Amino acid sequence: MRTRVMYGRIAVIEKDLQSEILIQRIVDLQKELEIIDKQSSRMSFPRRHLDLLFSLKVHINLVRGRLAVRLAELKSALPN
């Protein structure tokens, strides 16, 4: 799978994250991001293009962190 396709999938996750979102949707997005991460780990890159893989991994981790923060915010807003 090409990095462009993966970035497109990540962009969809980021767009969903910007909207009103429920806890279950965040969990689903986290699962989708994990799939993208695993697929990116199986991709082969010529050595001269490894920077693309590293950039993709950084972006994945950035979005992973945003999802975690948003999930924590929503959970903390729930009544006890």
Distance bins in CASP14 RR format, pairs under 12 A and 6 or more apart:
PFRMAT RR
TARGET T0000
AUTHOR 0000-0000-0000
RMODE 2
METHOD distances of the structure
MODEL  1
1 7 0 0 0 0 0 1 0 0 0 0 0
1 8 0 0 0 0 0 1 0 0 0 0 0
1 9 0 0 0 0 1 0 0 0 0 0 0
1 35 0 0 0 0 0 1 0 0 0 0 0
1 36 0 0 0 0 1 0 0 0 0 0 0
1 38 0 0 0 0 0 1 0 0 0 0 0
1 39 1 0 1 0 0 0 0 0 0 0 0
1 40 0 0 0 0 1 0 0 0 0 0 0
1 41 0 0 0 0 0 1 0 0 0 0 0
1 42 0 0 0 0 1 0 0 0 0 0 0
1 43 1 0 0 1 0 0 0 0 0 0 0
1 44 0 0 0 0 0 1 0 0 0 0 0
1 56 0 0 0 0 0 1 0 0 0 0 0
2 8 0 0 0 0 0 1 0 0 0 0 0
2 9 0 0 0 0 0 1 0 0 0 0 0
2 39 0 0 0 0 0 1 0 0 0 0 0
2 40 0 0 0 0 0 1 0 0 0 0 0
2 43 0 0 0 0 1 0 0 0 0 0 0
2 44 0 0 0 0 0 1 0 0 0 0 0
2 45 0 0 0 0 0 1 0 0 0 0 0
2 49 0 0 0 0 0 1 0 0 0 0 0
2 52 0 0 0 0 1 0 0 0 0 0 0
2 53 0 0 0 0 0 1 0 0 0 0 0
2 56 0 0 0 0 0 1 0 0 0 0 0
3 9 0 0 0 0 0 1 0 0 0 0 0
3 10 0 0 0 0 0 1 0 0 0 0 0
3 36 0 0 0 0 0 1 0 0 0 0 0
3 39 0 0 0 0 0 1 0 0 0 0 0
3 40 1 0 0 1 0 0 0 0 0 0 0
3 43 1 0 0 1 0 0 0 0 0 0 0
3 44 0 0 0 0 0 1 0 0 0 0 0
3 45 0 0 0 0 1 0 0 0 0 0 0
3 49 0 0 0 0 1 0 0 0 0 0 0
3 50 0 0 0 0 0 1 0 0 0 0 0
3 51 0 0 0 0 0 1 0 0 0 0 0
3 52 1 0 1 0 0 0 0 0 0 0 0
3 53 1 0 0 1 0 0 0 0 0 0 0
3 54 0 0 0 0 0 1 0 0 0 0 0
3 55 0 0 0 0 1 0 0 0 0 0 0
3 56 1 0 1 0 0 0 0 0 0 0 0
3 57 0 0 0 0 0 1 0 0 0 0 0
3 59 0 0 0 0 1 0 0 0 0 0 0
3 60 0 0 0 0 0 1 0 0 0 0 0
4 10 0 0 0 0 0 1 0 0 0 0 0
4 11 0 0 0 0 0 1 0 0 0 0 0
4 43 0 0 0 0 0 1 0 0 0 0 0
4 52 0 0 0 0 1 0 0 0 0 0 0
4 56 0 0 0 0 0 1 0 0 0 0 0
5 11 0 0 0 0 0 1 0 0 0 0 0
5 12 0 0 0 0 0 1 0 0 0 0 0
5 36 0 0 0 0 1 0 0 0 0 0 0
5 39 0 0 0 0 1 0 0 0 0 0 0
5 40 0 0 0 0 0 1 0 0 0 0 0
5 43 0 0 0 0 0 1 0 0 0 0 0
5 56 0 0 0 0 0 1 0 0 0 0 0
6 12 0 0 0 0 0 1 0 0 0 0 0
6 13 0 0 0 0 0 1 0 0 0 0 0
6 32 0 0 0 0 0 1 0 0 0 0 0
6 33 0 0 0 0 0 1 0 0 0 0 0
6 35 0 0 0 0 1 0 0 0 0 0 0
6 36 1 0 1 0 0 0 0 0 0 0 0
6 37 0 0 0 0 1 0 0 0 0 0 0
6 38 0 0 0 0 0 1 0 0 0 0 0
6 39 1 0 0 1 0 0 0 0 0 0 0
6 40 1 0 0 1 0 0 0 0 0 0 0
6 41 0 0 0 0 0 1 0 0 0 0 0
6 42 0 0 0 0 0 1 0 0 0 0 0
6 43 0 0 0 0 1 0 0 0 0 0 0
6 52 0 0 0 0 0 1 0 0 0 0 0
6 53 0 0 0 0 0 1 0 0 0 0 0
6 55 0 0 0 0 0 1 0 0 0 0 0
6 56 1 0 0 1 0 0 0 0 0 0 0
6 57 0 0 0 0 0 1 0 0 0 0 0
6 59 0 0 0 0 1 0 0 0 0 0 0
6 60 0 0 0 0 1 0 0 0 0 0 0
6 63 0 0 0 0 0 1 0 0 0 0 0
7 13 0 0 0 0 0 1 0 0 0 0 0
7 14 0 0 0 0 0 1 0 0 0 0 0
7 36 0 0 0 0 1 0 0 0 0 0 0
7 40 0 0 0 0 0 1 0 0 0 0 0
7 52 0 0 0 0 1 0 0 0 0 0 0
7 55 0 0 0 0 1 0 0 0 0 0 0
7 56 1 0 0 1 0 0 0 0 0 0 0
7 58 0 0 0 0 0 1 0 0 0 0 0
7 59 1 0 0 1 0 0 0 0 0 0 0
7 60 0 0 0 0 1 0 0 0 0 0 0
7 63 0 0 0 0 0 1 0 0 0 0 0
8 14 0 0 0 0 1 0 0 0 0 0 0
8 15 0 0 0 0 1 0 0 0 0 0 0
8 32 0 0 0 0 0 1 0 0 0 0 0
8 36 0 0 0 0 1 0 0 0 0 0 0
8 56 0 0 0 0 0 1 0 0 0 0 0
8 59 0 0 0 0 0 1 0 0 0 0 0
8 63 0 0 0 0 0 1 0 0 0 0 0
9 15 0 0 0 0 0 1 0 0 0 0 0
9 16 0 0 0 0 0 1 0 0 0 0 0
9 29 0 0 0 0 0 1 0 0 0 0 0
9 32 1 0 0 1 0 0 0 0 0 0 0
9 33 0 0 0 0 1 0 0 0 0 0 0
9 34 0 0 0 0 0 1 0 0 0 0 0
9 35 0 0 0 0 1 0 0 0 0 0 0
9 36 1 0 1 0 0 0 0 0 0 0 0
9 37 0 0 0 0 0 1 0 0 0 0 0
9 39 0 0 0 0 1 0 0 0 0 0 0
9 40 0 0 0 0 0 1 0 0 0 0 0
9 56 0 0 0 0 0 1 0 0 0 0 0
9 59 0 0 0 0 0 1 0 0 0 0 0
9 60 0 0 0 0 0 1 0 0 0 0 0
9 63 0 0 0 0 0 1 0 0 0 0 0
10 16 0 0 0 0 0 1 0 0 0 0 0
10 17 0 0 0 0 0 1 0 0 0 0 0
10 29 0 0 0 0 0 1 0 0 0 0 0
10 32 0 0 0 0 1 0 0 0 0 0 0
10 33 1 0 0 1 0 0 0 0 0 0 0
10 35 0 0 0 0 0 1 0 0 0 0 0
10 36 1 0 0 1 0 0 0 0 0 0 0
10 37 0 0 0 0 1 0 0 0 0 0 0
10 39 0 0 0 0 0 1 0 0 0 0 0
10 40 0 0 0 0 1 0 0 0 0 0 0
10 55 0 0 0 0 0 1 0 0 0 0 0
10 56 0 0 0 0 1 0 0 0 0 0 0
10 57 0 0 0 0 0 1 0 0 0 0 0
10 58 0 0 0 0 0 1 0 0 0 0 0
10 59 1 0 0 1 0 0 0 0 0 0 0
10 60 1 0 0 1 0 0 0 0 0 0 0
10 61 0 0 0 0 0 1 0 0 0 0 0
10 62 0 0 0 0 1 0 0 0 0 0 0
10 63 1 0 1 0 0 0 0 0 0 0 0
10 64 0 0 0 0 0 1 0 0 0 0 0
10 66 0 0 0 0 0 1 0 0 0 0 0
10 67 0 0 0 0 0 1 0 0 0 0 0
11 17 0 0 0 0 0 1 0 0 0 0 0
11 18 0 0 0 0 0 1 0 0 0 0 0
11 33 0 0 0 0 0 1 0 0 0 0 0
11 36 0 0 0 0 0 1 0 0 0 0 0
11 59 0 0 0 0 1 0 0 0 0 0 0
11 63 0 0 0 0 1 0 0 0 0 0 0
12 18 0 0 0 0 0 1 0 0 0 0 0
12 19 0 0 0 0 0 1 0 0 0 0 0
12 25 0 0 0 0 0 1 0 0 0 0 0
12 28 0 0 0 0 0 1 0 0 0 0 0
12 29 0 0 0 0 1 0 0 0 0 0 0
12 32 0 0 0 0 1 0 0 0 0 0 0
12 33 0 0 0 0 0 1 0 0 0 0 0
12 36 0 0 0 0 0 1 0 0 0 0 0
12 63 0 0 0 0 0 1 0 0 0 0 0
13 19 0 0 0 0 0 1 0 0 0 0 0
13 21 0 0 0 0 0 1 0 0 0 0 0
13 25 0 0 0 0 0 1 0 0 0 0 0
13 26 0 0 0 0 1 0 0 0 0 0 0
13 28 0 0 0 0 1 0 0 0 0 0 0
13 29 1 0 1 0 0 0 0 0 0 0 0
13 30 0 0 0 0 1 0 0 0 0 0 0
13 31 0 0 0 0 0 1 0 0 0 0 0
13 32 1 0 0 1 0 0 0 0 0 0 0
13 33 1 0 0 1 0 0 0 0 0 0 0
13 34 0 0 0 0 0 1 0 0 0 0 0
13 35 0 0 0 0 0 1 0 0 0 0 0
13 36 0 0 0 0 1 0 0 0 0 0 0
13 37 0 0 0 0 0 1 0 0 0 0 0
13 59 0 0 0 0 0 1 0 0 0 0 0
13 60 0 0 0 0 1 0 0 0 0 0 0
13 62 0 0 0 0 0 1 0 0 0 0 0
13 63 1 0 1 0 0 0 0 0 0 0 0
13 64 0 0 0 0 1 0 0 0 0 0 0
13 65 0 0 0 0 0 1 0 0 0 0 0
13 66 0 0 0 0 1 0 0 0 0 0 0
13 67 1 0 0 1 0 0 0 0 0 0 0
13 70 0 0 0 0 0 1 0 0 0 0 0
14 21 0 0 0 0 0 1 0 0 0 0 0
14 29 0 0 0 0 1 0 0 0 0 0 0
14 32 0 0 0 0 0 1 0 0 0 0 0
14 33 0 0 0 0 0 1 0 0 0 0 0
14 59 0 0 0 0 1 0 0 0 0 0 0
14 60 0 0 0 0 0 1 0 0 0 0 0
14 62 0 0 0 0 1 0 0 0 0 0 0
14 63 1 0 0 1 0 0 0 0 0 0 0
14 64 0 0 0 0 0 1 0 0 0 0 0
14 65 0 0 0 0 0 1 0 0 0 0 0
14 66 1 0 0 1 0 0 0 0 0 0 0
14 67 0 0 0 0 1 0 0 0 0 0 0
14 70 0 0 0 0 0 1 0 0 0 0 0
15 21 0 0 0 0 0 1 0 0 0 0 0
15 29 0 0 0 0 0 1 0 0 0 0 0
15 63 0 0 0 0 0 1 0 0 0 0 0
15 66 0 0 0 0 0 1 0 0 0 0 0
16 22 0 0 0 0 0 1 0 0 0 0 0
16 25 1 0 0 1 0 0 0 0 0 0 0
16 26 0 0 0 0 1 0 0 0 0 0 0
16 28 0 0 0 0 1 0 0 0 0 0 0
16 29 1 0 0 1 0 0 0 0 0 0 0
16 30 0 0 0 0 0 1 0 0 0 0 0
16 32 0 0 0 0 1 0 0 0 0 0 0
16 33 0 0 0 0 0 1 0 0 0 0 0
16 63 0 0 0 0 0 1 0 0 0 0 0
16 66 0 0 0 0 0 1 0 0 0 0 0
16 67 0 0 0 0 1 0 0 0 0 0 0
16 70 0 0 0 0 0 1 0 0 0 0 0
17 25 0 0 0 0 1 0 0 0 0 0 0
17 26 1 0 0 1 0 0 0 0 0 0 0
17 28 0 0 0 0 0 1 0 0 0 0 0
17 29 1 0 0 1 0 0 0 0 0 0 0
17 30 0 0 0 0 0 1 0 0 0 0 0
17 32 0 0 0 0 0 1 0 0 0 0 0
17 33 0 0 0 0 0 1 0 0 0 0 0
17 62 0 0 0 0 0 1 0 0 0 0 0
17 63 1 0 0 1 0 0 0 0 0 0 0
17 64 0 0 0 0 0 1 0 0 0 0 0
17 65 0 0 0 0 0 1 0 0 0 0 0
17 66 1 0 1 0 0 0 0 0 0 0 0
17 67 1 0 0 1 0 0 0 0 0 0 0
17 68 0 0 0 0 0 1 0 0 0 0 0
17 69 0 0 0 0 1 0 0 0 0 0 0
17 70 1 0 0 1 0 0 0 0 0 0 0
17 71 0 0 0 0 0 1 0 0 0 0 0
17 73 0 0 0 0 0 1 0 0 0 0 0
17 74 0 0 0 0 0 1 0 0 0 0 0
18 29 0 0 0 0 0 1 0 0 0 0 0
18 63 0 0 0 0 0 1 0 0 0 0 0
18 66 0 0 0 0 1 0 0 0 0 0 0
18 67 0 0 0 0 0 1 0 0 0 0 0
18 70 0 0 0 0 1 0 0 0 0 0 0
19 25 0 0 0 0 1 0 0 0 0 0 0
19 26 0 0 0 0 0 1 0 0 0 0 0
19 29 0 0 0 0 0 1 0 0 0 0 0
19 70 0 0 0 0 0 1 0 0 0 0 0
20 26 0 0 0 0 0 1 0 0 0 0 0
20 70 0 0 0 0 0 1 0 0 0 0 0
20 74 0 0 0 0 0 1 0 0 0 0 0
21 27 0 0 0 0 0 1 0 0 0 0 0
21 28 0 0 0 0 1 0 0 0 0 0 0
21 29 0 0 0 0 1 0 0 0 0 0 0
21 30 0 0 0 0 0 1 0 0 0 0 0
21 66 0 0 0 0 0 1 0 0 0 0 0
21 67 0 0 0 0 1 0 0 0 0 0 0
21 70 1 0 0 1 0 0 0 0 0 0 0
21 71 0 0 0 0 1 0 0 0 0 0 0
21 73 0 0 0 0 0 1 0 0 0 0 0
21 74 1 0 0 1 0 0 0 0 0 0 0
22 28 0 0 0 0 1 0 0 0 0 0 0
22 29 0 0 0 0 0 1 0 0 0 0 0
22 70 0 0 0 0 0 1 0 0 0 0 0
22 71 0 0 0 0 0 1 0 0 0 0 0
22 74 1 0 0 1 0 0 0 0 0 0 0
22 75 0 0 0 0 0 1 0 0 0 0 0
22 77 0 0 0 0 0 1 0 0 0 0 0
22 78 0 0 0 0 0 1 0 0 0 0 0
23 29 0 0 0 0 0 1 0 0 0 0 0
23 30 0 0 0 0 0 1 0 0 0 0 0
23 67 0 0 0 0 0 1 0 0 0 0 0
23 70 0 0 0 0 1 0 0 0 0 0 0
23 71 1 0 0 1 0 0 0 0 0 0 0
23 72 0 0 0 0 0 1 0 0 0 0 0
23 73 0 0 0 0 0 1 0 0 0 0 0
23 74 1 0 1 0 0 0 0 0 0 0 0
23 75 1 0 0 1 0 0 0 0 0 0 0
23 76 0 0 0 0 0 1 0 0 0 0 0
23 77 0 0 0 0 1 0 0 0 0 0 0
23 78 0 0 0 0 1 0 0 0 0 0 0
24 30 0 0 0 0 0 1 0 0 0 0 0
24 31 0 0 0 0 0 1 0 0 0 0 0
24 71 0 0 0 0 0 1 0 0 0 0 0
24 74 0 0 0 0 0 1 0 0 0 0 0
24 75 0 0 0 0 0 1 0 0 0 0 0
25 31 0 0 0 0 0 1 0 0 0 0 0
25 32 0 0 0 0 0 1 0 0 0 0 0
25 67 0 0 0 0 0 1 0 0 0 0 0
25 70 0 0 0 0 1 0 0 0 0 0 0
25 71 0 0 0 0 1 0 0 0 0 0 0
25 74 0 0 0 0 1 0 0 0 0 0 0
26 32 0 0 0 0 0 1 0 0 0 0 0
26 33 0 0 0 0 0 1 0 0 0 0 0
26 63 0 0 0 0 0 1 0 0 0 0 0
26 64 0 0 0 0 0 1 0 0 0 0 0
26 65 0 0 0 0 0 1 0 0 0 0 0
26 66 0 0 0 0 1 0 0 0 0 0 0
26 67 1 0 1 0 0 0 0 0 0 0 0
26 68 0 0 0 0 1 0 0 0 0 0 0
26 69 0 0 0 0 0 1 0 0 0 0 0
26 70 1 0 1 0 0 0 0 0 0 0 0
26 71 1 0 1 0 0 0 0 0 0 0 0
26 72 0 0 0 0 1 0 0 0 0 0 0
26 73 0 0 0 0 1 0 0 0 0 0 0
26 74 1 0 0 1 0 0 0 0 0 0 0
26 75 0 0 0 0 1 0 0 0 0 0 0
27 33 0 0 0 0 0 1 0 0 0 0 0
27 34 0 0 0 0 0 1 0 0 0 0 0
27 67 0 0 0 0 1 0 0 0 0 0 0
27 68 0 0 0 0 0 1 0 0 0 0 0
27 70 0 0 0 0 0 1 0 0 0 0 0
27 71 1 0 0 1 0 0 0 0 0 0 0
27 74 0 0 0 0 0 1 0 0 0 0 0
27 75 0 0 0 0 0 1 0 0 0 0 0
28 34 0 0 0 0 0 1 0 0 0 0 0
28 35 0 0 0 0 0 1 0 0 0 0 0
28 67 0 0 0 0 0 1 0 0 0 0 0
28 71 0 0 0 0 0 1 0 0 0 0 0
29 35 0 0 0 0 0 1 0 0 0 0 0
29 36 0 0 0 0 0 1 0 0 0 0 0
29 63 0 0 0 0 1 0 0 0 0 0 0
29 64 0 0 0 0 1 0 0 0 0 0 0
29 65 0 0 0 0 0 1 0 0 0 0 0
29 66 0 0 0 0 1 0 0 0 0 0 0
29 67 1 0 1 0 0 0 0 0 0 0 0
29 68 0 0 0 0 0 1 0 0 0 0 0
29 70 0 0 0 0 1 0 0 0 0 0 0
29 71 0 0 0 0 1 0 0 0 0 0 0
30 36 0 0 0 0 0 1 0 0 0 0 0
30 37 0 0 0 0 0 1 0 0 0 0 0
30 60 0 0 0 0 0 1 0 0 0 0 0
30 63 0 0 0 0 1 0 0 0 0 0 0
30 64 1 0 0 1 0 0 0 0 0 0 0
30 65 0 0 0 0 1 0 0 0 0 0 0
30 66 0 0 0 0 0 1 0 0 0 0 0
30 67 1 0 1 0 0 0 0 0 0 0 0
30 68 1 0 0 1 0 0 0 0 0 0 0
30 69 0 0 0 0 0 1 0 0 0 0 0
30 70 0 0 0 0 0 1 0 0 0 0 0
30 71 1 0 0 1 0 0 0 0 0 0 0
31 37 0 0 0 0 0 1 0 0 0 0 0
31 38 0 0 0 0 0 1 0 0 0 0 0
31 64 0 0 0 0 0 1 0 0 0 0 0
31 67 0 0 0 0 0 1 0 0 0 0 0
32 38 0 0 0 0 0 1 0 0 0 0 0
32 39 0 0 0 0 0 1 0 0 0 0 0
32 60 0 0 0 0 0 1 0 0 0 0 0
32 63 0 0 0 0 0 1 0 0 0 0 0
32 64 0 0 0 0 0 1 0 0 0 0 0
32 67 0 0 0 0 1 0 0 0 0 0 0
33 39 0 0 0 0 0 1 0 0 0 0 0
33 40 0 0 0 0 0 1 0 0 0 0 0
33 56 0 0 0 0 0 1 0 0 0 0 0
33 57 0 0 0 0 0 1 0 0 0 0 0
33 59 0 0 0 0 0 1 0 0 0 0 0
33 60 1 0 0 1 0 0 0 0 0 0 0
33 61 0 0 0 0 1 0 0 0 0 0 0
33 62 0 0 0 0 0 1 0 0 0 0 0
33 63 1 0 0 1 0 0 0 0 0 0 0
33 64 1 0 1 0 0 0 0 0 0 0 0
33 65 0 0 0 0 1 0 0 0 0 0 0
33 66 0 0 0 0 1 0 0 0 0 0 0
33 67 1 0 0 1 0 0 0 0 0 0 0
33 68 0 0 0 0 0 1 0 0 0 0 0
34 40 0 0 0 0 0 1 0 0 0 0 0
34 41 0 0 0 0 0 1 0 0 0 0 0
34 60 0 0 0 0 1 0 0 0 0 0 0
34 61 0 0 0 0 0 1 0 0 0 0 0
34 63 0 0 0 0 0 1 0 0 0 0 0
34 64 0 0 0 0 1 0 0 0 0 0 0
34 67 0 0 0 0 0 1 0 0 0 0 0
35 41 0 0 0 0 0 1 0 0 0 0 0
35 42 0 0 0 0 0 1 0 0 0 0 0
35 60 0 0 0 0 0 1 0 0 0 0 0
36 42 0 0 0 0 0 1 0 0 0 0 0
36 43 0 0 0 0 0 1 0 0 0 0 0
36 56 0 0 0 0 1 0 0 0 0 0 0
36 57 0 0 0 0 0 1 0 0 0 0 0
36 59 0 0 0 0 1 0 0 0 0 0 0
36 60 1 0 0 1 0 0 0 0 0 0 0
36 61 0 0 0 0 0 1 0 0 0 0 0
36 63 0 0 0 0 1 0 0 0 0 0 0
36 64 0 0 0 0 0 1 0 0 0 0 0
37 43 0 0 0 0 0 1 0 0 0 0 0
37 53 0 0 0 0 0 1 0 0 0 0 0
37 56 0 0 0 0 1 0 0 0 0 0 0
37 57 1 0 0 1 0 0 0 0 0 0 0
37 58 0 0 0 0 0 1 0 0 0 0 0
37 59 0 0 0 0 0 1 0 0 0 0 0
37 60 1 0 1 0 0 0 0 0 0 0 0
37 61 0 0 0 0 1 0 0 0 0 0 0
37 62 0 0 0 0 0 1 0 0 0 0 0
37 63 0 0 0 0 1 0 0 0 0 0 0
37 64 1 0 0 1 0 0 0 0 0 0 0
38 57 0 0 0 0 0 1 0 0 0 0 0
38 60 0 0 0 0 0 1 0 0 0 0 0
39 53 0 0 0 0 0 1 0 0 0 0 0
39 56 0 0 0 0 0 1 0 0 0 0 0
39 57 0 0 0 0 0 1 0 0 0 0 0
39 60 0 0 0 0 0 1 0 0 0 0 0
40 50 0 0 0 0 0 1 0 0 0 0 0
40 52 0 0 0 0 1 0 0 0 0 0 0
40 53 1 0 0 1 0 0 0 0 0 0 0
40 54 0 0 0 0 0 1 0 0 0 0 0
40 55 0 0 0 0 0 1 0 0 0 0 0
40 56 1 0 1 0 0 0 0 0 0 0 0
40 57 1 0 0 1 0 0 0 0 0 0 0
40 58 0 0 0 0 0 1 0 0 0 0 0
40 59 0 0 0 0 1 0 0 0 0 0 0
40 60 1 0 0 1 0 0 0 0 0 0 0
40 61 0 0 0 0 0 1 0 0 0 0 0
41 53 0 0 0 0 1 0 0 0 0 0 0
41 56 0 0 0 0 0 1 0 0 0 0 0
41 57 0 0 0 0 1 0 0 0 0 0 0
41 60 0 0 0 0 1 0 0 0 0 0 0
42 53 0 0 0 0 0 1 0 0 0 0 0
43 49 0 0 0 0 0 1 0 0 0 0 0
43 50 0 0 0 0 0 1 0 0 0 0 0
43 52 0 0 0 0 1 0 0 0 0 0 0
43 53 1 0 0 1 0 0 0 0 0 0 0
43 54 0 0 0 0 0 1 0 0 0 0 0
43 56 0 0 0 0 1 0 0 0 0 0 0
43 57 0 0 0 0 0 1 0 0 0 0 0
44 50 0 0 0 0 0 1 0 0 0 0 0
44 52 0 0 0 0 0 1 0 0 0 0 0
44 53 0 0 0 0 1 0 0 0 0 0 0
45 51 0 0 0 0 1 0 0 0 0 0 0
45 52 1 0 0 1 0 0 0 0 0 0 0
45 53 1 0 1 0 0 0 0 0 0 0 0
45 54 0 0 0 0 1 0 0 0 0 0 0
45 55 0 0 0 0 0 1 0 0 0 0 0
45 56 0 0 0 0 1 0 0 0 0 0 0
45 57 0 0 0 0 0 1 0 0 0 0 0
46 52 0 0 0 0 1 0 0 0 0 0 0
46 53 0 0 0 0 0 1 0 0 0 0 0
47 53 0 0 0 0 0 1 0 0 0 0 0
49 55 0 0 0 0 0 1 0 0 0 0 0
49 56 0 0 0 0 0 1 0 0 0 0 0
50 56 0 0 0 0 0 1 0 0 0 0 0
50 57 0 0 0 0 0 1 0 0 0 0 0
51 57 0 0 0 0 0 1 0 0 0 0 0
51 58 0 0 0 0 0 1 0 0 0 0 0
52 58 0 0 0 0 0 1 0 0 0 0 0
52 59 0 0 0 0 0 1 0 0 0 0 0
53 59 0 0 0 0 0 1 0 0 0 0 0
53 60 0 0 0 0 0 1 0 0 0 0 0
54 60 0 0 0 0 0 1 0 0 0 0 0
54 61 0 0 0 0 0 1 0 0 0 0 0
55 61 0 0 0 0 0 1 0 0 0 0 0
55 62 0 0 0 0 0 1 0 0 0 0 0
56 62 0 0 0 0 0 1 0 0 0 0 0
56 63 0 0 0 0 0 1 0 0 0 0 0
57 63 0 0 0 0 0 1 0 0 0 0 0
57 64 0 0 0 0 0 1 0 0 0 0 0
58 64 0 0 0 0 0 1 0 0 0 0 0
58 65 0 0 0 0 0 1 0 0 0 0 0
59 65 0 0 0 0 0 1 0 0 0 0 0
59 66 0 0 0 0 0 1 0 0 0 0 0
60 66 0 0 0 0 0 1 0 0 0 0 0
60 67 0 0 0 0 0 1 0 0 0 0 0
61 67 0 0 0 0 0 1 0 0 0 0 0
61 68 0 0 0 0 0 1 0 0 0 0 0
62 68 0 0 0 0 0 1 0 0 0 0 0
62 69 0 0 0 0 0 1 0 0 0 0 0
63 69 0 0 0 0 0 1 0 0 0 0 0
63 70 0 0 0 0 0 1 0 0 0 0 0
64 70 0 0 0 0 0 1 0 0 0 0 0
64 71 0 0 0 0 0 1 0 0 0 0 0
65 71 0 0 0 0 1 0 0 0 0 0 0
65 72 0 0 0 0 1 0 0 0 0 0 0
65 73 0 0 0 0 0 1 0 0 0 0 0
66 72 0 0 0 0 0 1 0 0 0 0 0
66 73 0 0 0 0 0 1 0 0 0 0 0
67 73 0 0 0 0 0 1 0 0 0 0 0
67 74 0 0 0 0 0 1 0 0 0 0 0
68 74 0 0 0 0 0 1 0 0 0 0 0
68 75 0 0 0 0 0 1 0 0 0 0 0
69 75 0 0 0 0 0 1 0 0 0 0 0
69 76 0 0 0 0 0 1 0 0 0 0 0
70 76 0 0 0 0 0 1 0 0 0 0 0
70 77 0 0 0 0 0 1 0 0 0 0 0
71 77 0 0 0 0 0 1 0 0 0 0 0
71 78 0 0 0 0 0 1 0 0 0 0 0
72 78 0 0 0 0 0 1 0 0 0 0 0
END
